[in-house]
């Protein structure tokens, strides 16, 4: 009992420090972030637009090629293109090419190109980077382009996208991260924009959003205070080590708990919108919402030749709840016509959904929440609102 009391005391002390920090942030406006208010968090195409606008020499920021030049210089030895002309560069987003779209492409007047493949949470398409590399080689020539693979933490591309090391066709690409490379660059941009207050404050807000997405948003002094408190007390230090040892078990139970809650939400959503559940198997739904892996529910209407699919899983950082909601064709025996797929793609891309290059998904929206508390609070609304948006968009098909 004494051990439980001492652990409770440790958690209470941490709670006091966090509450104090939250009060300071609230009093100073530090919790306000317009990007977060607008729901930018996890949508790759919106992040691509923001990043591209900063990189664009003709961007509305009015600082011409200064941000682009700073971006290249901040990459240091990672940047391999020689004598790139920043001033004359043109920036495109969602640049349509054969077999897909380049998220961001920057081409100078010498036909040299920077290609950025932006992956916040979405996976790679089959042979995606190999196709992009082959196209870039034909379009710009050997040594005149560079592919940057941008992820939250600098992860490598899947072997099925870039090829395996040592095999023919393996793509040479450069890994960059939001957590380090983008924050480092943007912090330099703050200094560049010091006399442009609206631009400067916008960059600061975007940095804060990235820090939240990459789990770096805890105030440094607040973290130091907690660390000093634990290290300075032998009992707290021992209890902190014990909590760390059982934390994975806590996460496992929370996954099961939230997964079961999602099962109830999907049942209610299907009933509300008069949808059939998992008609591929002739059952109501996949009754495994309590497992710790991949979970999927399929919803359907009689006149559809596709399914509305709700996936629930954890990404490669298993602190995050991930929900994909959208339309899919690949996992069903129904045959979706090319005409229907084409219509749906146009509708949903205009709504801000993304299209999967494998065409398993016709369109999908992703929701990520690393907070257990917020996942429980917000998941039901997200499912309900997204399903309603999909049904409205497809009502006239």
Backbone torsions as a table, in degrees:
resi	resn	phi	psi	omega
1	UNK	NA	-38.1	179.0
2	UNK	-59.8	-39.0	-179.6
3	UNK	-64.8	-42.5	178.4
4	UNK	-63.6	-41.3	179.2
5	UNK	-62.4	-40.4	-178.2
6	UNK	-70.6	-34.8	175.5
7	UNK	-66.7	-42.7	177.2
8	UNK	-60.0	-40.4	178.8
9	UNK	-62.9	-43.3	178.1
10	UNK	-59.9	-48.1	-178.5
11	UNK	-64.2	-37.3	177.5
12	UNK	-64.4	-40.7	179.3
13	UNK	-64.0	-42.2	177.1
14	UNK	-63.1	-39.8	178.4
15	UNK	-61.0	-38.9	179.0
16	UNK	-63.7	-45.4	-179.7
17	UNK	-64.3	-43.5	-179.8
18	UNK	-65.1	-39.3	178.7
19	UNK	-64.2	-42.1	178.4
20	UNK	-60.9	-43.6	-179.9
21	UNK	-64.7	-40.8	178.8
22	UNK	-62.2	-39.0	179.0
23	UNK	-65.1	-38.5	177.8
24	UNK	-64.9	-44.3	179.4
25	UNK	-63.0	-41.1	180.0
26	UNK	-65.8	-41.2	-178.6
27	UNK	-68.5	-27.6	-176.6
28	UNK	-99.5	-1.5	-177.0
29	UNK	78.8	12.2	-176.4
30	UNK	-70.2	-12.9	179.4
31	UNK	-88.5	-9.8	-177.4
32	UNK	-79.5	130.2	175.8
33	UNK	-150.4	111.0	-174.6
34	UNK	-66.0	-32.3	176.7
35	UNK	-60.9	-42.5	-179.8
36	UNK	-69.7	-39.9	178.2
37	UNK	-58.1	-39.8	-178.1
38	UNK	-81.5	0.7	176.1
39	UNK	76.2	27.9	-177.9
40	UNK	-67.4	-30.3	-163.3
41	UNK	-25.3	-59.1	-164.0
42	UNK	-117.7	11.9	-176.9
43	UNK	-97.5	112.3	-173.9
44	UNK	-60.2	-40.1	-175.9
45	UNK	-65.9	-32.2	178.2
46	UNK	-74.2	-41.0	175.1
47	UNK	-59.4	-40.9	179.2
48	UNK	-61.4	-41.0	179.2
49	UNK	-63.7	-42.2	-179.4
50	UNK	-64.9	-49.6	-179.0
51	UNK	-61.9	-44.2	-179.1
52	UNK	-63.0	-36.4	179.5
53	UNK	-64.9	-40.8	176.6
54	UNK	-64.9	-37.4	-176.1
55	UNK	-78.2	-16.9	-172.9
56	UNK	-76.4	119.1	177.1
57	UNK	-61.0	-21.4	178.0
58	UNK	-103.7	17.3	-178.2
59	UNK	-67.9	162.0	-176.6
60	UNK	-70.4	-8.2	179.1
61	UNK	-67.3	-21.7	175.2
62	UNK	79.3	7.1	-178.5
63	UNK	-101.8	14.6	174.8
64	UNK	52.5	-126.6	-172.7
65	UNK	-94.1	10.7	-174.9
66	UNK	-63.7	-41.0	-179.6
67	UNK	-68.7	-40.0	179.2
68	UNK	-64.3	-45.3	178.6
69	UNK	-62.3	-40.5	178.2
70	UNK	-64.1	-38.6	178.7
71	UNK	-59.2	-49.0	-178.9
72	UNK	-63.7	-45.2	-179.2
73	UNK	-65.7	-34.7	-179.0
74	UNK	-70.0	-22.8	177.1
75	UNK	-76.1	-19.4	177.5
76	UNK	58.9	-128.1	-176.2
77	UNK	-70.1	-10.0	177.5
78	UNK	-69.3	-25.5	-177.1
79	UNK	-87.9	123.9	-170.6
80	UNK	-110.5	-12.3	-176.4
81	UNK	-76.1	128.4	-177.7
82	UNK	-87.7	137.8	172.6
83	UNK	54.3	47.7	175.8
84	UNK	-71.4	133.5	-177.0
85	UNK	-91.1	99.0	-177.1
86	UNK	-65.4	-43.2	-172.6
87	UNK	-62.5	-37.2	-174.5
88	UNK	-96.5	7.6	-175.9
89	UNK	-72.7	147.0	175.5
90	UNK	-117.3	136.6	-175.6
91	UNK	-112.3	133.5	175.4
92	UNK	-128.1	146.2	173.7
93	UNK	-116.4	149.9	-178.9
94	UNK	48.8	46.0	-178.2
95	UNK	-71.3	111.9	-176.6
96	UNK	-70.7	125.0	176.8
97	UNK	-132.2	172.0	178.5
98	UNK	-60.2	132.5	178.7
99	UNK	71.3	19.5	175.4
100	UNK	150.2	-156.6	-179.0
101	UNK	-138.1	136.8	170.6
102	UNK	-80.9	127.1	-177.9
103	UNK	-60.7	-50.5	176.5
104	UNK	-137.1	129.4	173.0
105	UNK	-128.5	137.1	-179.0
106	UNK	-127.7	114.6	-174.4
107	UNK	-122.2	128.4	179.9
108	UNK	-91.6	-176.6	-175.9
109	UNK	-77.2	0.3	176.1
110	UNK	-105.0	11.2	-178.2
111	UNK	63.2	34.6	172.2
112	UNK	-100.1	142.1	-169.2
113	UNK	-133.5	137.6	168.8
114	UNK	-105.9	121.9	-179.1
115	UNK	-116.5	122.7	-178.9
116	UNK	-113.4	118.1	173.3
117	UNK	-97.3	113.9	-170.6
118	UNK	-99.9	116.7	-179.1
119	UNK	-124.9	93.4	176.6
120	UNK	-75.8	-54.1	177.1
121	UNK	-136.8	-20.4	-176.8
122	UNK	-68.1	152.0	177.1
123	UNK	-84.8	175.3	179.0
124	UNK	-80.8	151.4	169.6
125	UNK	-82.8	163.3	-178.8
126	UNK	-63.4	122.5	-179.6
127	UNK	54.2	28.8	-174.3
128	UNK	-60.3	-52.8	-178.7
129	UNK	-69.1	-32.4	177.7
130	UNK	-63.1	-41.7	178.4
131	UNK	-66.1	-43.6	179.8
132	UNK	-63.2	-41.6	-178.8
133	UNK	-64.4	-43.7	179.6
134	UNK	-62.0	-42.2	179.7
135	UNK	-66.5	-42.8	-179.8
136	UNK	-64.2	-37.2	179.9
137	UNK	-63.5	-41.4	178.7
138	UNK	-69.1	-36.9	-173.0
139	UNK	-80.6	-37.8	-172.6
140	UNK	-115.7	-26.6	-180.0
141	UNK	97.0	153.1	-178.8
142	UNK	-56.1	131.8	176.1
143	UNK	80.4	-0.7	-178.0
144	UNK	-109.1	10.6	177.1
145	UNK	-146.8	161.2	176.2
146	UNK	-145.9	132.6	178.4
147	UNK	-98.4	123.1	175.8
148	UNK	-106.1	130.8	-179.5
149	UNK	-106.4	103.4	-172.3
150	UNK	-98.4	119.1	175.5
151	UNK	-131.8	172.7	-178.4
152	UNK	-58.8	-43.0	-172.9
153	UNK	-121.2	15.3	179.1
154	UNK	77.6	31.6	-179.6
155	UNK	-67.2	157.2	176.9
156	UNK	-83.7	157.0	177.0
157	UNK	-72.7	155.9	177.9
158	UNK	-65.6	147.6	178.7
159	UNK	-59.1	-34.4	-178.7
160	UNK	-73.5	-9.4	176.4
161	UNK	-98.2	-47.7	-174.3
162	UNK	-101.6	-11.1	-175.0
163	UNK	91.0	159.7	-178.8
164	UNK	-87.8	146.7	179.2
165	UNK	-57.0	135.6	177.6
166	UNK	86.7	-7.9	-179.9
167	UNK	-98.9	154.0	176.3
168	UNK	-62.3	139.7	179.6
169	UNK	90.9	-4.5	177.4
170	UNK	-61.1	126.8	-176.0
171	UNK	-83.0	136.6	171.3
172	UNK	-89.2	113.0	179.2
173	UNK	-136.1	163.6	-177.0
174	UNK	-114.6	124.0	179.6
175	UNK	-82.9	129.0	172.9
176	UNK	-132.7	159.2	-172.6
177	UNK	-128.0	152.8	168.4
178	UNK	-67.1	-42.8	-171.1
179	UNK	-62.6	-33.4	-177.9
180	UNK	-117.4	-62.7	-171.7
181	UNK	-63.3	-47.0	-177.3
182	UNK	-69.7	-42.3	179.2
183	UNK	-63.0	-43.6	178.5
184	UNK	-58.1	-46.4	178.9
185	UNK	-63.9	-47.5	-176.0
186	UNK	-66.2	-34.3	177.1
187	UNK	-65.3	-33.6	173.8
188	UNK	-68.9	-35.4	178.4
189	UNK	-64.6	-31.0	176.8
190	UNK	-58.6	-43.4	178.2
191	UNK	-65.4	-39.4	179.3
192	UNK	-63.0	-36.7	-175.6
193	UNK	-93.4	20.0	-173.3
194	UNK	-58.8	-31.2	179.2
195	UNK	-94.4	6.9	177.4
196	UNK	-119.9	78.7	-167.9
197	UNK	-57.8	-39.2	-179.6
198	UNK	-65.7	-41.8	178.2
199	UNK	-66.3	-45.4	-177.9
200	UNK	-58.7	-48.3	-177.4
201	UNK	-68.6	-32.1	176.3
202	UNK	-64.7	-42.8	178.1
203	UNK	-62.6	-42.7	179.8
204	UNK	-60.6	-42.1	179.0
205	UNK	-64.8	-38.3	179.9
206	UNK	-68.7	-38.9	174.9
207	UNK	-58.2	-44.6	-179.5
208	UNK	-62.4	-37.8	177.2
209	UNK	-64.0	-45.0	179.2
210	UNK	-61.5	-40.7	178.6
211	UNK	-62.2	-35.9	177.2
212	UNK	-67.4	-43.7	-178.7
213	UNK	-64.9	-28.3	-177.2
214	UNK	-106.9	20.0	174.2
215	UNK	57.4	42.4	177.6
216	UNK	-121.1	14.0	-170.6
217	UNK	-90.4	-0.8	176.3
218	UNK	-69.9	128.5	-177.2
219	UNK	-55.2	131.0	-174.5
220	UNK	-58.7	-45.0	-179.6
221	UNK	-64.9	-37.2	178.3
222	UNK	-62.3	-45.3	179.4
223	UNK	-63.4	-43.9	179.6
224	UNK	-61.2	-37.9	-179.6
225	UNK	-64.2	-41.7	178.9
226	UNK	-66.7	-44.2	179.2
227	UNK	-60.8	-46.6	179.8
228	UNK	-61.0	-39.2	179.8
229	UNK	-63.5	-43.8	-178.0
230	UNK	-69.2	-46.5	-178.3
231	UNK	-64.9	-32.0	-177.4
232	UNK	-78.4	-5.7	-178.3
233	UNK	-128.7	109.9	-176.7
234	UNK	-55.1	-36.4	179.9
235	UNK	-68.1	-44.0	177.9
236	UNK	-62.1	-39.6	-178.8
237	UNK	-63.0	-43.5	178.9
238	UNK	-64.3	-41.0	-178.8
239	UNK	-70.8	-34.9	177.4
240	UNK	-63.2	-40.4	178.2
241	UNK	-64.0	-39.0	179.4
242	UNK	-65.6	-43.6	179.2
243	UNK	-61.6	-40.7	178.7
244	UNK	-59.8	-36.8	-178.3
245	UNK	-67.7	-28.7	-178.6
246	UNK	-103.5	2.0	-175.0
247	UNK	-63.4	-38.6	178.6
248	UNK	-63.2	-34.8	176.1
249	UNK	-66.6	-37.9	177.0
250	UNK	-62.4	-45.0	179.9
251	UNK	-62.7	-39.5	-179.4
252	UNK	-61.4	-43.2	179.5
253	UNK	-67.4	-37.7	179.3
254	UNK	-66.9	-37.5	177.0
255	UNK	-59.9	-46.1	179.9
256	UNK	-62.9	-43.6	-178.6
257	UNK	-62.0	-49.3	-178.2
258	UNK	-69.0	-36.6	177.7
259	UNK	-61.1	-41.8	177.4
260	UNK	-65.4	-37.4	177.7
261	UNK	-63.9	-36.8	177.4
262	UNK	-62.6	-38.8	176.9
263	UNK	-56.1	-43.9	178.8
264	UNK	-66.2	-39.1	179.4
265	UNK	-63.2	-43.7	-178.4
266	UNK	-65.4	-40.4	176.5
267	UNK	-58.8	-46.0	-179.0
268	UNK	-66.1	-39.3	179.6
269	UNK	-64.7	-44.5	179.4
270	UNK	-60.9	-41.1	179.0
271	UNK	-67.0	-42.9	-178.2
272	UNK	-61.5	-42.4	-175.6
273	UNK	-99.7	11.0	177.1
274	UNK	55.2	51.9	179.0
275	UNK	-107.2	145.0	172.2
276	UNK	-81.1	152.9	-176.1
277	UNK	-114.4	123.3	173.8
278	UNK	52.1	53.1	-178.9
279	UNK	-72.2	-11.7	175.7
280	UNK	-60.8	-38.1	-178.2
281	UNK	-102.5	1.1	-179.3
282	UNK	69.9	22.9	-179.6
283	UNK	-119.3	173.4	179.4
284	UNK	-70.8	-46.6	-175.9
285	UNK	-170.0	167.7	174.5
286	UNK	-73.6	111.4	-174.6
287	UNK	-89.2	58.0	177.2
288	UNK	-136.8	37.3	-176.9
289	UNK	-68.6	-11.2	178.9
290	UNK	-92.3	1.7	-178.5
291	UNK	-77.5	175.9	-175.5
292	UNK	-104.9	7.8	-178.6
293	UNK	-114.5	-141.2	-175.0
294	UNK	-80.2	132.0	179.0
295	UNK	-129.0	137.2	-179.6
296	UNK	-138.8	141.7	172.5
297	UNK	-124.2	138.7	-179.5
298	UNK	-114.0	126.3	179.5
299	UNK	-116.6	149.2	-167.9
300	UNK	-151.5	154.1	168.8
301	UNK	-123.5	155.9	-171.7
302	UNK	-58.4	-35.6	-174.7
303	UNK	-90.2	5.2	-178.9
304	UNK	-88.0	141.8	167.5
305	UNK	-110.1	35.5	177.0
306	UNK	-153.9	171.2	177.7
307	UNK	-116.2	148.8	164.0
308	UNK	-88.6	123.9	-172.3
309	UNK	-118.2	137.4	175.6
310	UNK	-122.6	114.2	179.0
311	UNK	-104.9	144.1	176.7
312	UNK	-135.6	122.6	-177.4
313	UNK	-158.8	-179.0	176.9
314	UNK	-119.6	138.6	-178.0
315	UNK	-80.9	-170.8	-175.1
316	UNK	-71.5	-3.3	166.4
317	UNK	-112.9	93.4	-164.0
318	UNK	-70.5	19.1	170.9
319	UNK	-84.2	-12.5	-170.6
320	UNK	-102.6	130.2	168.0
321	UNK	-81.1	133.4	-179.8
322	UNK	-125.8	127.9	174.7
323	UNK	-120.8	127.3	168.9
324	UNK	-109.5	129.0	176.4
325	UNK	-128.7	126.1	179.5
326	UNK	-179.4	-163.3	-179.1
327	UNK	-108.0	139.5	-176.4
328	UNK	-137.4	153.1	179.6
329	UNK	-123.1	-25.1	-165.3
330	UNK	-71.8	-31.5	-172.8
331	UNK	-93.6	14.9	-177.6
332	UNK	-126.6	154.5	176.7
333	UNK	-77.5	-13.6	176.8
334	UNK	-64.9	143.9	-178.9
335	UNK	-105.0	105.4	179.5
336	UNK	-79.2	129.9	-178.3
337	UNK	-72.6	152.9	177.9
338	UNK	-60.4	-36.0	-179.8
339	UNK	-63.7	-43.8	178.5
340	UNK	-63.7	-44.2	179.7
341	UNK	-59.5	-44.3	-179.7
342	UNK	-60.8	-44.2	179.9
343	UNK	-63.9	-44.9	-178.0
344	UNK	-65.6	-39.8	179.3
345	UNK	-59.2	-45.7	-179.3
346	UNK	-63.7	-43.7	-179.4
347	UNK	-60.2	-48.5	-171.5
348	UNK	-79.7	-31.1	175.6
349	UNK	-64.6	-35.7	176.9
350	UNK	-68.5	-25.5	178.5
351	UNK	-86.3	-2.2	179.5
352	UNK	92.7	6.2	171.7
353	UNK	-74.5	164.5	176.6
354	UNK	-113.7	154.6	179.6
355	UNK	-103.2	137.0	177.9
356	UNK	-86.6	133.7	-176.1
357	UNK	-66.3	-23.6	178.2
358	UNK	-79.1	-9.4	-178.4
359	UNK	66.3	14.3	170.9
360	UNK	-67.0	-41.5	173.5
361	UNK	-100.2	133.4	168.8
362	UNK	-75.7	-42.3	177.9
363	UNK	-158.2	148.3	-177.3
364	UNK	-151.8	145.3	168.9
365	UNK	-119.4	142.2	-176.0
366	UNK	-115.6	140.0	177.6
367	UNK	-125.6	129.3	179.6
368	UNK	-124.2	137.2	175.6
369	UNK	-146.0	112.3	-179.6
370	UNK	-81.3	-8.1	-177.3
371	UNK	-97.6	125.1	178.7
372	UNK	-59.1	-44.8	-176.0
373	UNK	-63.2	-47.5	-178.6
374	UNK	-68.5	-32.4	177.5
375	UNK	-59.6	-44.8	179.5
376	UNK	-67.1	-35.2	-177.3
377	UNK	-76.6	-36.0	-167.7
378	UNK	-106.5	-16.7	-173.0
379	UNK	-62.2	-44.2	-177.5
380	UNK	-61.3	-45.4	179.7
381	UNK	-63.5	-40.2	-178.8
382	UNK	-63.6	-45.4	178.7
383	UNK	-60.5	-48.4	-176.2
384	UNK	-62.3	-47.9	-177.5
385	UNK	-66.3	-40.4	-177.5
386	UNK	-71.2	-41.2	177.2
387	UNK	-62.2	-43.2	179.2
388	UNK	-61.7	-40.8	179.0
389	UNK	-63.6	-41.1	178.9
390	UNK	-64.9	-44.0	-179.6
391	UNK	-65.2	-38.7	176.4
392	UNK	-62.8	-42.9	-175.7
393	UNK	-69.1	-28.1	-176.6
394	UNK	-101.0	5.0	-172.9
395	UNK	-62.9	-28.7	-176.4
396	UNK	-98.9	4.0	-179.8
397	UNK	-79.2	NA	NA
